[in-house]
Amino acid sequence: MSEMPGDLLYTKEHEWLRREDDGSVTVGITDHAQTALGDLVYVELPEQGMDLDAEGEMAVVESVKAASDVYAPISGTVEAVNETLADDPERINSDPYGDGWIVRIRPADAIDESELMSPDDYQALLDELDA
Amino acid sequence: MPFIPHTKKDTEEMLDAIGVSDIETLFDEIPDELRIDSLAGVPDALSEMHITRLMRERAEKDGAPLCFIGAGAYEHHIPTAVWDIATRGEYYSAYTPYQAEASQGTLQTIYEYQSMITELTGLDASNASLYDGASGFAEAALMAVRVNRKVKSGRVLVAPGVNPVYVKVANAIAGRQGITFESLPADPQTGNVELEQVDDSCVPVAVVIQQPSFVGTLEDVDRLTDWAHAQGALVVAVVNPTSLALLKAPGHWGQQGADVASGEGQPLGVPLSSGGPYFGFMTCKQKHIRQMPGRIVGRTTDLDGDPGFSLTLQAREQHIRRSKATSNICTNQGLMVTAATIYMALLGYEGLARVAARSHQNTARLIDGLCAIDGIERLYEGPYFHEVALRLDRPVAPVLEALAARDILGGLDLSAYCPDIEDALLVCATETKTDEDIDAYISAMQDIFHSRSQTQPRKSA
């Protein structure tokens, strides 16, 4: 059973979003995603200031068995990247919703929650995958 | 690990298991119009006896001329042990092994190869090899663009001394992927890059430097490397592995060293054999390893704590990353690399340095002799390794024909490769040439230049 905080939004590509007080959005991959990938050995991060399109490739997470793209859940600009992942990618495994965050995005537009998944929707997706 | 083909029975059992009556039925979804039943121009099969005879007859037509052509592929002495060992059943495969549990010996050989090539090039990491020098150069350019992603220009600056065939191949492979290969201006005196004339309005993503250059000159690699890094570009070195026994390794060029080195591995124990198979090598700084194409063998520790070898960093590769892989290259030139590893192990540092030094001395003897002939001079001034461009006072082709009639392959007519260079001949004398061979070439050239019946100088000369 994957951990899944109730105050976040999710995507069907297994990313999570946290809306910060300053209007920015922090993004990472879910507990389910890190479990499926296994021990991460490398994270390719975007550059600060890079413009992102919703659903466009944003980062790559590589484990001993696979390399997967991480997609931008919303359009916007990369405000910060978690540089500590360069030396310590396992942070994503140990704390996917905390120290293992990947980027902080300054959204280009108001966030349309109907394009994203609530914790319940995401749980339903995981149940479907398990079924 | 021996290769055992399917028997008829194996095939029948497999077809049976999936409920298909025969192979044709398995492929029946391929429409007839897409099938080719016979290949035009390909003759019927011959028996082993007939094909052996045919090939022997054709090989004899080549004769055994004295070869003074280099231009990217070099005739070197190959100790008999090299191919005797490389063709043993345990090694005899063209491919990298996937199964670590069944391939420790092959994997260790590749690991040793990688260790030797990194030492030779002065860089941190090597892949298990690529197809050849030309495709290796294209892959190095693509890799540099991936590594240096902050620079979006796609502009790869190519020193004038980079093999023109490599540039053609790189254009074919990478030219449709947003990369443009632009030639750096050359100083007509030295043939080398003239930095003062470079258009620096647009930041290059990479600068490619070949050492020694295609026309045999030596670039000021330290200065060029520092200049490229100051521009924000990566440095890709294209090098001759034999020369590295004498010349500075790319990893030590300038303040920071080249970022990627690639080149043609043929001089390391692979025979000329009409152009292939050869192999390309590639090494890089540790920090760029995840963008390196091809296979990489790593050393690890098994469950019992014993050392072992396996393919590593495979997540970069096509079978996992699909269209986003670093390259479509998912193999290496296993057999050629095995030969090269044995060659390097047999020669050692000292042996390779002696091959390189002897090749240089032989070329010096040849150049001194040829340049003493009225009508022959060096095209460029400056130091060289084992290859030199000469300017003749007459067209090159008839001179080469006259030499061929004396059973001498006198060099490469540069006009076919470098359109702005006229009447220039590229010559090379490796350690395989004796003083007598070299003197025979010089005296043949004297005869040709002195007897006006065969070739004539251009009127303006």
Boltz contact constraints between the chains, C-beta under 6 A:
constraints:
  - contact:
      token1: [A, 62]
      token2: [B, 315]
      max_distance: 6.0
  - contact:
      token1: [A, 67]
      token2: [B, 315]
      max_distance: 6.0
  - contact:
      token1: [A, 67]
      token2: [B, 321]
      max_distance: 6.0
